[in-house]
Amino acid sequence: MKTLVMPEAGPSRISQVDGSSEIDAASPPLQTLDDGRGTEEIGSDLDDSDDSDADDVENEGAGEAGDYVFCTYDKVQRVKNKWKCVLKDGMIHVNGKDYLFMKCNGEFEW
């Protein structure tokens, strides 16, 4: 029976060419500069004019229907201008009353 002896690991034979392997403690950490523009992209959905906020305050209460639907959708289909959707687990608020549903089928013309 032969015994296999493995040599001890030594220094790597591959040379390092991408810089020093030790961290230079004398250099200060890198800092990012803030140019005042923030991180928003130009033309993003968040770009709203300040005028729209003023319009919302002026028209508050004028023609306020207050009808809304909160739910998840299961399926949406469109044929030309007719939309069919299957809604589930939701609430509809119409004419001051709340209606809860487990499943709702809707057809809309747009």
C-alpha positions, 0 to 999 in steps of 0.5 A: 500500500502506497501513501500519498503525500500532498505538498503544502500550499505555497504562494500563488504562481499567478501574478497580480496585475490589477493593483496592490493587494493591501488596502491603503489606510492612508487614503480617505474613503471615496465620497459621492458628490451631490449635484442637487439634481437627486436620483430621479430620471428626466422624463420619469413618471414622477415628473409632475408640474406644480400646477396640477397640485394647485388644480387639485386644491381648486377643484376639490369637492367640485363634481366629486363622485367618490365612486371607486373599486379596490380589487385584484384582476384575474383576467383582462381581454380586449377586442377593438374598443370592448374590454372584458375583465374578471375581478376578484376579492374586492370592494366597490364604493358606489353612491355612498354604499360599499359592496364586497365581492368574491368575483365580478365580471365586467364589460367596458367600451372605451 
